Amino acid sequence: MSAIDQLPPLRAVIAAHGLSARKALGQNFLLDLNLTAKIARQAGDLTRADILEIGPGPGGLTRGLLAEGARRVLAVEKDARCLPALDEIAAAYPGRLEVIHGDALEIDPLAHLSPPIKVVANLPYNVGTELLVRWLTPPDWPPFWDSLTLMFQREVAERIVARPGSKAYGRLAILAQWRAEARIVMDLPPEAFTPPPKVRSAVVQLTARQAPLYPADPAILSRVVAAAFNQRRKMLRASLRGLAPDIEARLEAVGIAPTDRAERVSLEKFCALARNIAGDG
């Protein structure tokens, strides 16, 4: 493994600071710096963007982002053990890395970063989906971020990009694809990590749309989709009965068969149903 900067190899950093990965924090460290630089490149041109990174751990991806020319990186780390290693990286890249010891769910990125902002992270497994949902459901749209380049378990990645008719298709696919273009850009085997997880991982790229793909009220769409997929084995006329007494007529009005199940209905049709329930057509 060739070096991407003048800092020590990650195995040496981990040994020097006693940074064994903690399962309770959802930690799995990527030690191959060439791999972390490749992930950083998936986010596109970094030289004109500020980067938000969540859960940098010993800083493998952080170093990849900085080596690839990121204008500025804000790294939010909950594990205090990792801070000395991250401080060493900050010293090697003066003025380009800010490290915050805290919970990513409580940080306001706009207080620290200037647009355009990209989020690039090997997310801790235990908060990854929750963070993604928050980034996709802000009070106002467009969001603070231009793109999200995120590592998930492969199963979660497949749910984000799933198409109608597949078993993976559900609420997460609709939420992601309504407001962003989503695609899987990299696969990573368990052995790429320390300790190796029991599942494969994948990097997902989400690019924010300026406006949602189809018009719909976010709260109503969320309610429709939640009701549909909470009972995905049921026909829609049964699972959506609580939304409107005349739900069968409303389904037929937007071209959805009342006997269909949620996994067969496209994003476009779900948005049409949400508009119909809202009284907008």
C-alpha positions as CSV (number, residue, x, y, z in Angstrom):
1,M,0.0,0.0,0.0
2,S,1.6,3.2,-1.2
3,A,1.2,6.4,1.0
4,I,-1.1,9.2,0.0
5,D,0.5,11.7,2.4
6,Q,3.5,12.0,4.8
7,L,1.6,10.7,7.8
8,P,2.1,7.2,9.2
9,P,0.2,4.1,7.9
10,L,-3.2,3.7,9.6
11,R,-2.2,0.5,11.4
12,A,0.6,2.4,13.0
13,V,-1.8,5.2,14.0
14,I,-4.2,2.7,15.5
15,A,-1.5,0.9,17.4
16,A,0.0,4.2,18.7
17,H,-3.3,5.5,20.0
18,G,-4.9,2.2,21.1
19,L,-7.8,2.6,18.7
20,S,-9.5,-0.9,18.7
21,A,-12.9,-0.6,16.9
22,R,-15.8,-0.6,19.3
23,K,-18.9,-2.6,18.3
24,A,-21.1,-0.4,20.5
25,L,-20.2,2.6,18.3
26,G,-20.8,0.8,15.1
27,Q,-17.1,1.1,14.2
28,N,-15.4,-0.8,11.4
29,F,-12.1,0.9,10.2
30,L,-10.9,1.1,6.6
31,L,-7.1,0.8,6.7
32,D,-6.2,0.9,3.0
33,L,-5.5,4.6,2.2
34,N,-5.7,3.9,-1.5
35,L,-9.2,2.7,-1.0
36,T,-10.2,5.7,1.2
37,A,-8.8,8.0,-1.5
38,K,-10.9,6.1,-4.1
39,I,-14.0,6.6,-2.0
40,A,-13.2,10.3,-1.8
41,R,-12.9,10.6,-5.5
42,Q,-16.5,9.2,-5.9
43,A,-17.7,12.5,-4.5
44,G,-16.4,14.3,-7.6
45,D,-14.3,17.5,-7.6
46,L,-13.5,18.3,-3.9
47,T,-11.4,21.4,-4.5
48,R,-14.3,23.8,-4.6
49,A,-16.4,22.2,-1.8
50,D,-16.5,22.0,2.0
51,I,-16.9,18.4,3.2
52,L,-18.8,17.1,6.2
53,E,-17.5,13.7,7.4
54,I,-19.3,11.7,10.2
55,G,-17.4,9.2,12.2
56,P,-13.9,9.6,10.9
57,G,-12.4,7.2,13.4
58,P,-8.6,7.1,13.0
59,G,-8.9,9.3,9.9
60,G,-8.5,7.1,6.9
61,L,-11.2,8.7,4.8
62,T,-10.3,12.1,6.2
63,R,-6.8,11.7,4.8
64,G,-8.3,10.6,1.5
65,L,-10.5,13.7,1.3
66,L,-7.7,16.0,2.1
67,A,-5.2,14.3,-0.2
68,E,-7.8,14.6,-3.0
69,G,-7.9,18.4,-2.5
70,A,-11.0,19.0,-0.3
71,R,-11.3,22.7,0.3
72,R,-12.1,22.1,3.9
73,V,-13.3,19.1,6.0
74,L,-15.4,19.1,9.1
75,A,-15.0,15.8,10.9
76,V,-17.5,15.0,13.6
77,E,-16.3,12.2,15.9
78,K,-18.1,10.8,19.0
79,D,-15.2,8.6,20.2
80,A,-12.8,10.8,22.2
81,R,-10.1,8.2,21.7
82,C,-9.8,9.1,18.1
83,L,-9.2,12.9,18.7
84,P,-5.4,12.8,19.1
85,A,-5.1,10.9,15.7
86,L,-7.3,13.4,14.0
87,D,-5.4,16.3,15.5
88,E,-2.3,14.9,13.9
89,I,-4.0,15.0,10.5
90,A,-5.2,18.6,11.2
91,A,-1.6,19.6,11.9
92,A,-0.4,18.1,8.6
93,Y,-3.1,20.0,6.6
94,P,-3.1,23.4,8.3
95,G,-6.4,25.3,8.2
96,R,-8.2,22.6,6.2
97,L,-9.5,20.2,8.9
98,E,-11.8,21.1,11.8
99,V,-12.6,18.3,14.3
100,I,-15.6,18.4,16.5
101,H,-16.0,15.9,19.4
102,G,-19.8,15.3,19.5
103,D,-22.9,13.6,18.2
104,A,-23.5,14.0,14.5
105,L,-27.3,14.1,15.2
106,E,-26.8,17.4,17.1
107,I,-24.4,19.3,14.9
108,D,-25.4,22.2,12.6
109,P,-23.0,21.9,9.6
110,L,-23.9,25.4,8.3
111,A,-22.4,26.8,11.5
112,H,-19.0,25.5,10.4
113,L,-19.0,25.1,6.6
114,S,-19.6,27.2,3.6
115,P,-21.6,26.0,0.5
116,P,-21.2,24.1,-1.7
117,I,-21.2,21.3,0.9
118,K,-20.7,17.6,0.2
119,V,-21.2,14.9,2.8
120,V,-18.7,12.0,2.5
121,A,-18.7,9.4,5.2
122,N,-18.1,5.8,6.2
123,L,-21.2,6.0,8.5
124,P,-21.3,4.1,11.8
125,Y,-23.7,1.2,11.1
126,N,-25.8,2.1,14.1
127,V,-26.8,5.6,13.0
128,G,-26.3,5.5,9.2
129,T,-29.9,5.1,8.1
130,E,-31.2,7.7,10.7
131,L,-28.7,10.3,9.4
132,L,-29.7,9.6,5.8
133,V,-33.4,10.1,6.6
134,R,-32.6,13.4,8.4
135,W,-30.6,14.7,5.4
136,L,-33.4,13.7,3.0
137,T,-36.2,15.3,5.1
138,P,-35.2,18.8,6.1
139,P,-37.9,21.5,6.7
140,D,-36.8,23.3,3.5
141,W,-35.6,22.0,0.1
142,P,-33.0,22.2,-1.5
143,P,-31.0,20.9,1.5
144,F,-27.6,22.2,2.9
145,W,-25.8,19.5,0.9
146,D,-25.2,19.1,-2.8
147,S,-24.3,15.4,-2.6
148,L,-24.0,12.5,-0.2
149,T,-21.4,9.9,-0.7
150,L,-22.0,7.4,2.0
151,M,-21.0,3.9,2.9
152,F,-23.7,1.5,4.1
153,Q,-24.2,-2.2,4.5
154,R,-24.9,-3.6,1.0
155,E,-28.4,-4.5,2.0
156,V,-29.2,-0.8,3.0
157,A,-27.5,0.5,-0.2
158,E,-29.8,-1.8,-2.2
159,R,-32.9,-0.5,-0.4
160,I,-31.9,3.1,-1.3
161,V,-31.6,2.4,-5.1
162,A,-34.3,-0.3,-5.3
163,R,-36.9,-0.1,-8.1
164,P,-40.6,-1.1,-8.0
165,G,-41.2,-4.8,-8.0
166,S,-38.1,-5.8,-6.1
167,K,-38.1,-7.0,-2.5
168,A,-35.7,-4.2,-1.5
169,Y,-38.1,-1.5,-2.7
170,G,-39.8,0.4,0.1
171,R,-40.0,3.6,2.1
172,L,-36.2,4.3,1.9
173,A,-36.1,4.0,-1.9
174,I,-39.0,6.4,-2.3
175,L,-37.6,8.9,0.2
176,A,-34.2,8.9,-1.5
177,Q,-35.3,8.9,-5.1
178,W,-38.0,11.5,-4.7
179,R,-35.5,14.2,-3.8
180,A,-32.2,12.8,-5.1
181,E,-30.5,10.8,-7.8
182,A,-29.2,7.7,-6.1
183,R,-26.8,5.0,-7.4
184,I,-24.3,2.5,-6.0
185,V,-20.8,3.5,-7.0
186,M,-18.6,1.0,-5.1
187,D,-18.7,-2.4,-3.5
188,L,-16.4,-3.3,-0.6
189,P,-15.9,-6.8,0.8
190,P,-15.8,-7.5,4.6
191,E,-12.0,-8.0,4.5
192,A,-11.5,-4.4,3.6
193,F,-12.4,-3.5,7.2
194,T,-10.9,-4.0,10.6
195,P,-12.6,-5.8,12.2
196,P,-14.3,-7.4,9.2
197,P,-18.1,-7.0,9.4
198,K,-20.3,-10.0,8.7
199,V,-21.8,-8.3,5.6
200,R,-20.6,-6.6,2.4
201,S,-20.6,-2.9,2.2
202,A,-21.3,-0.4,-0.6
203,V,-20.9,3.3,-1.3
204,V,-24.0,5.1,-2.4
205,Q,-23.9,8.5,-4.2
206,L,-27.0,10.7,-3.8
207,T,-27.1,14.0,-5.7
208,A,-29.8,16.5,-4.5
209,R,-32.5,17.5,-7.0
210,Q,-33.3,21.2,-7.0
211,A,-36.9,20.2,-6.6
212,P,-38.5,16.8,-5.9
213,L,-39.0,14.5,-8.9
214,Y,-42.8,14.8,-8.7
215,P,-44.9,17.3,-6.8
216,A,-46.4,16.1,-3.5
217,D,-46.8,17.4,0.1
218,P,-43.9,15.7,2.0
219,A,-46.0,15.0,5.1
220,I,-48.8,13.4,3.1
221,L,-46.5,11.4,0.9
222,S,-44.7,10.1,4.0
223,R,-48.0,9.1,5.6
224,V,-49.1,7.3,2.4
225,V,-45.9,5.4,1.9
226,A,-45.6,4.5,5.6
227,A,-49.1,3.1,5.6
228,A,-48.5,1.2,2.4
229,F,-45.3,-0.4,3.4
230,N,-46.0,-1.1,7.0
231,Q,-48.4,-3.8,5.7
232,R,-46.7,-4.5,2.5
233,R,-48.2,-8.0,2.1
234,K,-51.7,-6.5,2.1
235,M,-53.5,-5.1,-0.9
236,L,-53.5,-1.3,-1.0
237,R,-57.2,-1.0,-0.5
238,A,-56.7,-2.6,2.9
239,S,-53.4,-1.1,4.0
240,L,-54.5,2.5,3.0
241,R,-58.0,2.2,4.3
242,G,-57.2,4.5,7.3
243,L,-56.2,7.4,5.0
244,A,-59.5,8.0,3.3
245,P,-62.9,6.3,3.5
246,D,-63.1,6.3,-0.4
247,I,-59.5,5.0,-0.9
248,E,-60.5,2.5,-3.6
249,A,-61.9,5.3,-5.8
250,R,-58.8,7.5,-5.1
251,L,-56.5,4.7,-6.1
252,E,-58.3,4.1,-9.3
253,A,-58.4,7.8,-10.0
254,V,-54.6,7.9,-10.2
255,G,-54.2,4.6,-12.0
256,I,-53.3,2.3,-9.1
257,A,-55.2,-1.0,-8.9
258,P,-56.7,-1.3,-5.4
259,T,-55.6,-4.9,-5.4
260,D,-51.9,-4.0,-6.0
261,R,-49.4,-4.2,-3.2
262,A,-47.0,-1.4,-2.2
263,E,-43.9,-2.9,-3.8
264,R,-45.5,-2.7,-7.3
265,V,-46.4,1.0,-7.1
266,S,-44.0,3.6,-8.7
267,L,-42.8,6.7,-7.0
268,E,-44.7,8.7,-9.5
269,K,-48.0,7.0,-8.6
270,F,-47.4,7.4,-4.9
271,C,-46.9,11.1,-5.4
272,A,-50.1,11.2,-7.5
273,L,-52.0,9.5,-4.7
274,A,-50.6,11.9,-2.2
275,R,-51.8,14.8,-4.3
276,N,-55.2,13.3,-4.7
277,I,-55.6,12.8,-0.9
278,A,-54.4,16.4,-0.4
279,G,-57.1,17.5,-2.8
280,D,-54.6,18.8,-5.4
281,G,-55.6,16.4,-8.2
